[in-house]
Amino acid sequence: MEIVHDILKIIQEKGGEIKKTHLMYKANLSHNQMKTYLKELMSNELLEDKFSNKKHTIGITKKGRNFSVRYAQVREFESTFGL
């Protein structure tokens, strides 16, 4: 879950979309790990492929943004109450 949150946070910090290779390096993932996470996140509609001007990027969806916010709230709750 922490890796998923990191991926979503990285994409948000880059303005909502990022190239796959940049994401792979920023998240410190191998190519195979990244493919696995991207497949899962896209199947759950948290991320989407974006194509514009011969440029392929990965974008975060509204559902992905909401998930990221909620996850951060849960983590904050856990640390506040020592869980």
ABEGO torsion letter per residue (X at the ends): XAAAAAAAAAAAAAGGBBBAAAAAAAAGBBAAAAAAAAAAAAAAGABBBBBBGGBBBBBBBAAAAAAAAAAAAAAAAAAAAGX
